[in-house]
Amino acid sequence: MSQVNILGFAGSLRQASYNRAALRAAQELLPKGASLEVVDLAPIPFFNEDLEAKGMPEAVLEFRQKIAAADALLIATPEYNYSLPPVLKNALDWASRGADSPLVGKTVGIMSASTGMFGGARAQYHLRQVCVRLNVLPLNQPEMFITFAARKFDEDGKLTDDRTRSHLARLLQALVVQVRQ
Ligand SMILES: Cc1cc2nc3c(=O)[nH]c(=O)nc-3n(C[C@H](O)[C@H](O)[C@H](O)COP(=O)(O)O)c2cc1C
């Protein structure tokens, strides 16, 4: 496989989100032959089996189709109360439904950004636990925790910390290698 198309999403709806900013940085740091489309999870409604029974909402169908079409996923998660935020879990819950879940077997890169000293590690490990049930293939290494995020991005949301940029480039490289394998 030459071209690797990655679909990215962040578990934050915040305009100035560091996790969304990290995905924008990833778009600048992609290895050759890779692309990264970032989707917004805001249009996805709260999961409700009654809603599902009427047919999946358009925003969910679109999200699932984009996952199906991607070679890999890149998830950037904040940490909310030591776990992944509901917006991310909700989107993954919708995508997990049915025998035709587009998540199954998909390679997933994971990173987290938090304003705290652990960089969202606890959220990330909860997410990795969820990945077992989703039957995705999370990239194990390199792990990526953007600690003290407010110091690593400028006021326009640009990732300015060189070590973090290099680390993100390594993560993307490893993700692409894993997909090609
Ligand atoms: C409801 C809530 C709970 C949070 N809990 C944690 C936490 O447990 N650990 C942590 O490091 N940061 C926590 N934070 C701070 C977030 O890491 C910080 O707001 C981060 O910037 C959110 O990600 P975003 O910039 O992508 O929106 C919490 C923030 C919110 C809003």
Ligand as a Chemical Component Dictionary entry (heavy atoms), coordinates in Angstrom:
data_LIG
# 
_chem_comp.id                   LIG 
_chem_comp.type                 NON-POLYMER 
_chem_comp.pdbx_formal_charge   0 
_chem_comp.three_letter_code    LIG 
# 
loop_
_chem_comp_atom.comp_id 
_chem_comp_atom.atom_id 
_chem_comp_atom.alt_atom_id 
_chem_comp_atom.type_symbol 
_chem_comp_atom.charge 
_chem_comp_atom.model_Cartn_x 
_chem_comp_atom.model_Cartn_y 
_chem_comp_atom.model_Cartn_z 
_chem_comp_atom.pdbx_ordinal 
LIG C1  C1  C 0 -14.907 18.216 33.042 1  
LIG C2  C2  C 0 -13.405 18.314 32.998 2  
LIG C3  C3  C 0 -12.643 17.395 33.692 3  
LIG C4  C4  C 0 -11.247 17.443 33.629 4  
LIG N1  N1  N 0 -10.524 16.471 34.261 5  
LIG C5  C5  C 0 -9.191  16.416 34.071 6  
LIG C6  C6  C 0 -8.436  15.305 34.572 7  
LIG O1  O1  O 0 -8.956  14.401 35.197 8  
LIG N2  N2  N 0 -7.108  15.287 34.318 9  
LIG C7  C7  C 0 -6.479  16.285 33.610 10 
LIG O2  O2  O 0 -5.274  16.207 33.389 11 
LIG N3  N3  N 0 -7.180  17.335 33.115 12 
LIG C8  C8  C 0 -8.507  17.421 33.330 13 
LIG N4  N4  N 0 -9.235  18.456 32.813 14 
LIG C9  C9  C 0 -8.514  19.549 32.130 15 
LIG C10 C10 C 0 -8.348  19.240 30.660 16 
LIG O3  O3  O 0 -7.259  18.376 30.484 17 
LIG C11 C11 C 0 -8.116  20.522 29.898 18 
LIG O4  O4  O 0 -9.238  21.352 30.044 19 
LIG C12 C12 C 0 -7.818  20.245 28.436 20 
LIG O5  O5  O 0 -7.360  21.443 27.884 21 
LIG C13 C13 C 0 -9.067  19.738 27.714 22 
LIG O6  O6  O 0 -8.766  19.374 26.402 23 
LIG P1  P1  P 0 -9.011  20.353 25.148 24 
LIG O7  O7  O 0 -8.034  21.505 25.298 25 
LIG O8  O8  O 0 -8.690  19.512 23.960 26 
LIG O9  O9  O 0 -10.434 20.839 25.181 27 
LIG C14 C14 C 0 -10.615 18.461 32.886 28 
LIG C15 C15 C 0 -11.406 19.393 32.200 29 
LIG C16 C16 C 0 -12.761 19.319 32.243 30 
LIG C17 C17 C 0 -13.582 20.309 31.443 31 
# 
loop_
_chem_comp_bond.comp_id 
_chem_comp_bond.atom_id_1 
_chem_comp_bond.atom_id_2 
_chem_comp_bond.value_order 
_chem_comp_bond.pdbx_ordinal 
LIG C1  C2  SING 1  
LIG C2  C3  SING 2  
LIG C2  C16 DOUB 3  
LIG C3  C4  DOUB 4  
LIG C4  N1  SING 5  
LIG C4  C14 SING 6  
LIG N1  C5  DOUB 7  
LIG C5  C6  SING 8  
LIG C5  C8  SING 9  
LIG C6  O1  DOUB 10 
LIG C6  N2  SING 11 
LIG N2  C7  SING 12 
LIG C7  O2  DOUB 13 
LIG C7  N3  SING 14 
LIG N3  C8  DOUB 15 
LIG C8  N4  SING 16 
LIG N4  C9  SING 17 
LIG N4  C14 SING 18 
LIG C9  C10 SING 19 
LIG C10 O3  SING 20 
LIG C10 C11 SING 21 
LIG C11 O4  SING 22 
LIG C11 C12 SING 23 
LIG C12 O5  SING 24 
LIG C12 C13 SING 25 
LIG C13 O6  SING 26 
LIG O6  P1  SING 27 
LIG P1  O7  DOUB 28 
LIG P1  O8  SING 29 
LIG P1  O9  SING 30 
LIG C14 C15 DOUB 31 
LIG C15 C16 SING 32 
LIG C16 C17 SING 33 
# 
